[in-house]
């Protein structure tokens, strides 16, 4: 493990940019960026366009390790270059941003109020490639749609099982059991989730640490016990469909929690903007998310 990266992830002020939209969410991300489906005729062209968008973000003057301490990449982004340099290497060497990789292959059908991750039969091969490309850690997402104890237990079981597989490759897993923000029993689901995560932290191998990516909780500071747990390197928040202003306001109420925003980071960016306009909009977004991750207010 790169110890300089580990120190930055564990201790540095800042947040993690989630640049990992994959197959299903890419058209939506491009549309929000002002590129509609008429701009491509197949998946390869679509992924070329989204890579151009991501490269533009990463190369922007504001996108540096000063405030963006890490970035999560989609597998195809890891496999591509920026200015002839592999993306993960470019992030660390040129921007001093720690690279993570999204490893899940999407969600299975809903059962017991949750969506587990689809099977990942080729995960070990992907993790080996990630290590070779200089990736520091991974991210794997499942979804909780109801306060169903059986379903939530299954989600956390699977997440920590995958997490141990990731740890075996000397990578740090970001465990992401997302609670859907619109469900009526969100607070109850979060209470169940907290209990399950605390129980599963006992299964983390000695000397290893995991990260957690969680929906901004209904009850401020609900996840403080996880933030304080020595087996947890960092607890990061997903924006989950909240606008940037809403997400920042909620994040400010949660001590020790930092952002890992996707749509809330790129909100307001457009392919039609000049570089000056684009860079100014991104700098403003980065400043606001950095501030929310660093400066906390009483709930």
N, C-alpha and C positions, 0 to 999 in steps of 0.2 A: 504493500500500500504506500502511496505517495504521502509522506508525513506532512509536507507543506500543505497539500490539499486538505488533509484531515484536520490540520490546525485551523485552516480557513473555514471549513464547514462547521466545525464545532464551536468556534469562538468569535468569528468576525461578524460585525454588524453588517446588515445587508439582507438580501432576499434571493430566492431561487426563481429564475425565469422558466416557465414551463412552455417550451417550444416543441411540444411533442404530439401535436395533433396527428392522427394517423388516418388510414383509409376512410373510415366513416365520417370523421369530423373535418377532413381537409376541405371539401367543397364549401362547408359553412364558414371555415376560417378564411378561405379565399374570398368568399362573397362579402364578408365583413370588411375585408381589405380592399373591396372595390373591383374584384376580378370575378366576373360571373362565368357560368358553365360554358358559354359560347367560346371562351378563350382557349379551351383545350378539347381534343377529340379522343383522348385515351388516358389511362392512368399515368403512363410515363410522362406525358406532357403536363398533367395536373401536378405531379410530384416535382417536375422541373420548376413550375411556377411557385409552388410553396417553398421550394429550396431558395429561390431568388428572394422571396419575402424574408425568410429566416436569415439569409446571408446579409440582407440589407439591415436587419435589426442588429445582428451580431457586429457588423462593421461600423455601426453608428458610434460617434464619439462618446455618447453617454453610456454605452453598453460596456462597462469595464468592471473589474473586480472591486473597485472602490465602493460600489453600491449593489451591483449584481454579483453576489458571491458564488453563484452556481447557475447552471442551466441544464434542463432536461431535454434530451434529444430523442427523436424518433429514429428507429433503426436505419431507415434510408438516409436520414441526415448524417448519421454517424459514418455511413458508407460513402458519403460525398465529400467534396473538397470545397474550401473557400480560398480563392486566389492560389490554387494549386497545392494547398496544405490540407490534410485531412481535418474535418471539422472539429473533432475533439481536441486535436493538437493545436489548432488555430485558437480555440477558445482559451486554452491554458497559456500558451506561449505568447499570443498577441494581445489577449484581453485580460488575462489572469482571472478567468472565470472557470470554476471547477465543472467538468462535464459529467453528467449522469445520463443513463439510457433507459427509456421506457421499454420494458421487456414483455409485458403482457400482450396476448394476441386477441384482445377484446373480451367481451362478456358473454357468458352462457345465458341460456333462457332463464327467466325468473323462476325461482322456487323458494318457498318459505319466506317470501317478502324480500328476497335479496337476489342479486345477480353475481354469481361466482365468476372467477376467471376461467376462460376456456383452457383446456389442457395445453401444456407447453412441452411436447415431446422432444423438441430440439433445443431446450433451454441451455443445457450444458455447453453445446457448441456455440450458441450465441454469447454466453458469458465468457468463453475463452476468447472469442473475437473481440469482445468489449475490452478485456484486459489488454490484449495486444494493441488495441487502438488508444490506450491511455485513459479509458473511462474509469471514474472513481467509484461510482455507485449506480444503483438501478432504481426504477420506480415501477410498481405494479399495482393496478387499480381494480377494485371490485366496488359494488354499489349496494347500499342498504336502503330499501324503500319502505320499510315498516319496522316497528319496534317488536320484532319477532325474535325471541331469545334463541330458538333453534337455528334460524337463518343467520343471525349475527354470529353465533358460535361457529357455524360452518365457515363463514367469511374469514373470521380471525384465525381459525385453524389453518385454512388454506394459505392465508397471507404469511403466517409464520413458518409454515412448511417450505414455501417458496423462498422466504427470507433466509432460512438456514442453508438452502441450496446456493443462494447468492453468497452468503458469508463464507462458504467452503471454497469459493474462488477468490477470496480476499477482497471482495467488493462490499460496499455498504448498501443494504437495501433500504429504500424508502417504501414503507408499508402504507398502502393507501386504501383504507376501507371508507369510501365516501358515503356520507349520509345525505340523501337528497334533500335540498333546502325547502321544498314545497310540501313535504308530508306533514300531516296534522299531529303525528306523535314523534316529531323530531327530537324533542328534549328527552323523551323516554328512551328512544333508540340510542341516543348519545350516552345515557347513563348505563345502559346494558353494554354498549361498546367499550366504555371505559373499564368496566369490570373485567370483560374478556381480555382486553389488551394487558391489563395489569397481571392477570393470571398467566398469560402466555409469555410475558417478559422473563418468567422463571425458566423458560426453555431456551433462552439465548445462550449460546456456548460461552463459557468463561473467557473473559478477556475480549469479547466481541461486543459491538454496539450496533444498534439499528437506528433508523430514523422513522418518523411517523408523519404522514401527510393526512390531515383531518379537516373535515368541514368546519367552518367557523361555528363554534357552539352557541346554542340558544342561551345557556347560562355562562356568563363570562367567567373565565379562569377555570372552567370545568376540568381542563386537561393539565392543570398545574402539577398534579402528582406525576404525570408522565414527563413533563419538562424537567422536573427535579430528579428523575430516576437516573442513576449513573449508567444504566445500560442503554439509555436513549441519547444519541448524539445530538439530535435536534428535532423539534416538533415544528412542522411547517403547515401553513393553512392554504387550502384551495379556495378559489373564489366561488365556485359552484353555481354560477349563474347570477350572482349578485353583480350589480354595476361596480365600477372601480370605487366610486365614492362610498357606496354602502359597504363594500368589502373592507376598505380602509378604515371606516368608522368602527366596524366590528372588531377588526384586528387590533386597533388601538386599545381595546378593552381587555385584551388577553396578554398578560405579562409573560414575556419569554417566548412567545409564539412569533414566528416570522412568516412572511408571505411566500407562497409558491404559486403565483397567479399565471393564468394562461390568457383567457379572453379579456380579463380585466387589465392585463398588461398592454395588449395590442389594441384595445378600444381607442378609436379615434385615428388610427393609422390608416393610410390609404395609398394605393399604388399610384394614384393621380397626384399626390403631393410632390412638390419639388424636394430635393434632398434637404434643403434648409428647413422647409416646413415639416418634413418627416422627422428630422433629427430634433427639432424643437418640441414636437408633440411627444416623441419617445422620451426625451429628457424630462419633460414635465411629468409624464406617467411614472418614470423611474424614481424621480424625486419624491412623489407623493407616496409611492409604495414603500420606498426606503424609510420615509418618515414614519409611516404607520407601523413598520416592522421594528423601529428603534425607539420611538417616543410613545409612551403609554399614558392613557388617561384612566381615571377611576370609572368603573362601570356605573 
